[in-house]
Amino acid sequence: MNVIGKSEVFCFPKLKIKSVVGKIDTGAFGTSIRAGGIKEKNKKLYFWVGNRTNTFVYSDYKMVKVKSSFGHIQKRYTIKIEISLGDSKYNIHVMLSDRSKMPFKYLIGRNFLKKSGYIVDVSKQFLISNK
């Protein structure tokens, strides 16, 4: 197993995100990224990431139900994309959500940790990405 810090720098190449700090959240099942303008129309998903000029259209997506830590159930869209951490690349499902009021715009959940073989040392940061 590889050790990861409580925060790491990730890249989402297909979304044109070259380096962002993601919080490793062992309490969250899935990975979630900040997206805006999320709408579904004619069996296509439209959204932007970072700013409104960085827009995307996906036809391969899913709708999932997510239970918040407060017990509220929300519907969120997920897409499958490549995520990079250090020299490693992974194809994972990420949820799109409005995280504009959250301190971390990118959360990396325990599903990613389990599938990629990472354990978390919460006393450290940037063990792999060396920010």
N, C-alpha and C positions, 0 to 999 in steps of 0.2 A: 504494500500500500504506500501511496505517496501522501505526504503531508502538505496541506494547504492552509494559508492564513485566514483570518476572519474577513479580510478584504483582499481582493486580487484584481489585476488589470486584465480585462477580457477584450477580445475583438469579435465583431460580428461582420465578416467581410461582405456578405451579400446585402447587408443593410447599410453598407458604407460607414460602419462604425469602426474606427481604427484602434482606439484604446479608450476604455471607460473603466472606472472603478466599480466593481460589483461586490455587493455585500454577500458573504456566504451565510445563508440562513437555514440552519438545520431544522428550524421549526416549520419551514415552508416545504411542501412536497415538490412543487415544480419551480421552474425558472420563469421569471417575469421581467419584462422590459417595458420601459415607458414608451408609449405610443400615443399619438393624437389623431383626431379626425377619423376614428375607427368607425367604418360603416360597411354594411353589406348591401350590395346591389347587383341584381342579375347574376347571382351565384358567384360573385367575385367580392373579395375583401379589399377595401381601400384603407390606407392609413399612412401616417408619416412618423418618422423617428428623428429626433434631434431638432429639426425645424421643418416648417411646412414645405420647403423646397425639396426635401429629401423624402419624396412620396413613393409608395409602392402599391402594386396591385397583385393579389394572390388569388389563384383559383383553387389551390390545394391548401385547405385550412379546415379546422374543426371548431365546433362550439362545445365548451365544457362547462360544467358547474363546479364552482369553487366555494368552499366554506371558509369564511374569514375567521380570524382568531376570536372575533366577537360572536361567532355563530351565524352570521348572515350569509346567505347563499347568493352568489353572483354568477352571471353567465359571462364567460370570457372566450375570446377567440384564441386559438393556438395555431402556430405555423411551425414547420420543421425547417431548421436552418443550421448552418455550420457556426460553431463557436470555437474560438482559439484561446488557449491559455498557455503561455510560454511557447514552446515548440510543438505542442500537441493540438490536434484538431478533433472535434467531436460533432456529430450530427445529433441534434436534440430538438425536442418540442419546447417552444417558449410561448408563454402567454403574453398577450398584448393587453396593457392596462394603462389607465391614466394615473400615473404616479407623480403628477406635478406637485402635489403637496407632501410627498414623502421625501425624507432625507436622502434615500438611495434610489436612484432611478432604475437600477438593475439589481435584481435579487437572484442569486443562484441557489436553488433548492436542493434538498437531499436526494432527489431522484438522480440528478446529475452526479452528485458525489458518489452514490452507490454504483451507478453504471460505469463511471470512469475510475473508480478505485481510490478515491481520495478520502482522507480523514482530516478533520479540522483541528488545528491548534489555535484556540481562541485567544491565547495570550500573545499571538504574533499576527503581523500583516505582511502581505506581499512576499511570501516565501518562494513563490514560483516566478512571479512577474517582476520582482525587484524594482518597484517604482522608485 
